[in-house]
Amino acid sequence: MTAPAAGALIRGTRVFDGQRLGQPTSVLLADDTIAAVGPGPDAPPCAAVVDGRGATLLPGLIDAHAHADDVRAVGQAQAFGVTTELDMFNTAALAGKLRSLAAVRDDVADIRSAVQGATAPGSPLQRIFPGLPAVADPGDAAAFVAAQVAEGADYLKVYLEDPAWGGSDGLSSDTVRALVAAAHARGMPAIAHADSAAMARMFIRAGGDALAHVLGGLDLTPAFLADLRARPAFVVATLRATAVVSDTHAAEIDADHRELAAHPRLAPFLDPPTTATFTRPGLLAGARDRAATARASGRLDYDAALASVATLHHAGIPVLAGTDANYGGSEYPDTMLAAYTGHGITLHHELALLVRAGLSPAQALAAATSAPARCFGLSDRGRIAPGLRADLLLVDGDPCTDITATRNIVAVWRGGTRLHRESQPPRASPATCGSQTDTKP
């Protein structure tokens, strides 16, 4: 672990506390926590003093659906202000490695993981990963959940692939109910990849806590919305999962990618594989071609997903920001997987997509900060308040007015330690011991 900083005082910044934007004030960091929020704190000796005038301080962003399949992924995430990733599928070995890495380094995102998810024998997912353990019937559920907990799982992921898409029987409702009960018995939430409205309804009625995607129309009848509220359930939108393969919105999404890849506060921190993904000619066109059958069947439908997210939000169902990002790189033979590459940077795109779905900028920011922290039981982060972890993102401008201001990254802290971004002009420098000197580029 990097040696604890002497502390930092961020002066004159607006603070988005996880719910709302306040007036300019100061935030004092001590060791790995937020020590004080208000106009009065003075910087302790040797602390860094950061000039936050014209900037907004946010809690570190939380990606509520990612696939951190490479150590580089959590480094990329942190560089773009995502200080926590909620991993939704991984091997036990890699999940443990990433967790151990985050415990000793401050330049990578913290991680929570489902490790391996529950799926039926012979499912499409098991055909892709032949060694993936399957759950044949309700009697297997408790042992499967216990095995994932032993490997360090923080929550249960259940794969519900509609037989209409996959051509094979999926998990029965009785098996799903047993899996959810086994997770709850261990204090774990259960979240489902449900790739149809029917599978989503079945999971929620089986006692499930959340949907990991909105991939199309969820057939949100008043009865289904009542079931969601009664749980109470939450939903991770992952609008990018359908946006990048949309044909009707191709020009808009292509332009989004070009803008992200050219952004002066983002482009210098993209590593070569991610840069290639965002700039390779024809990559998104290839992904759209690859997804043509799924679009035609309604399995992946961006317009329907936007409408479903809007309905969920207006019905008071918590909507969380998640990207479904992986780390395949543009060299992946599967262009759809390649199109989903981009840890960290893609969350800034997802925030804009949430606003297009009807969330206000402040509501979209809550969907990437306080809401996932609350829903996943991460009580030490997601908000800016004394005593919480100093996981923070400072950006120029006001993202509560213009959500794209989150891309104007000035500084990132995880556990009170500021990430060294070599290409970023400094907004502050360590003060001389005993002095109270602000610096500004």
Steps between C-alpha positions, in 0.01 A plus 500: 500500500619850421611682816208698646489857383546784746146597412344736251269798508283559193394864519210682341350204314137420444421163656265243354449291813347200323152650476518874440735785419591747772655846508880540479670381816811315617566129554779378728656157449696327776667166434244296305182678610306821460569691820277804456270673253433870546643848473726483805771229477861607472761285333730317742876542457641341184155441355419561135270792439282464192331797339149377422354825373290437189515126561267238644601229744319167461520171683717254313287339229375143538446282191222263605562250219849432368716202405849568631676226307844660508710690754521784250123536519493622861784742423308644206189529716681701766657733243151607397363553850339158552633408843284188546396234251232239566621201303223273370694194383855384561719209591567465869874533440477827307236650728724425798802647324318824419368529855848447644642754257250764610595435863863599442477756219309826474534540122244231418127483565366308795296196400213282617410186307235237439782263398314239289129520437239228516388350171320189378673190359551535127424873500656728237729643769618155602574421135724808488667411832492116514642486853235728644311322780129455433201479731281209391217523752398663829706249696820638348430863593637520853825323409552726198451817706726367776773432245482854362511648851809290574661653191427852625169584330329814629165437329334230290467531123237282329492453122147471365525445128158470344461163324350693210844655439741227609323193375544310829317483829615749758479501877156407630309742721538258792878492451514879477295530818741261678803696377354830619412352838853360539650840421270680742584249771860620470406868494573535127285675240405303190519668160397353166609520141147462367495532125122525457205655677371154592830404666510833686150449638580144604811612690331780691208275591752243626625760748790640298640841589610655173532480124855533366388632160225669311549346157165588346136533590423368850120500455467721805136445584357654817514155661870453416585848623314421823707183536821699450397756761392233746836323501633782492712434191753705307612490137838559335428665165811410289356708215835476319442126457226577250614845382822375339310249285208727408455553127243780525729704728827404332601853401434633851694225678789516253523873569496431874800268463695751293430773756616284791818389321592859409419662835811682627444385862437138400705416192844527670401225744361248255731204459568373144244214497220728618603779264489254212153388602369856502668605176517187285301561182205270465521340844156615612361419155633148543339477843168611354526235228584239761192597702254510209319180599475608865357836393248340265374272776475783753766350725714816465290811442646839593180700448302255712774506765488881513123487541522234772760697695282811478199306630699344784641836603165678497348211696756552777703183435870574569695506173877450530775588253694205361690448178547124446858600412752226433866516408515310175655768285442561130689184408212285627361290216151557642426859404218526754739427787750742351232770490443462875865572586581809702514489879441837660456706186180319407331602826518861382311389190247305709428813705411688181278211388316507833429868446367416152271248669348778710706520818617845600880545513487492883294180491748343257787593733315344793461186287881478488573595862256480791248262337739210428668551838163471673369210291818292536556581867816708449428729794847660505484663154276653237443823692702797622464528876735498800620152592454343156779379274678774310417354159451816298487645150561871433382632162493841341151637442159396628392145408161565662436737211699322228564131567796497261690717749596177680751456220689817599703312759728706722587247771411156632552376855453147631529450874632855535791447261500710186559316174801633312374584152819589313335669204268716710611858571507530881233701671677482832828404659602401852517802721822580680479368855303748706390711203150545356586562134253434220630429152312498171619433147 
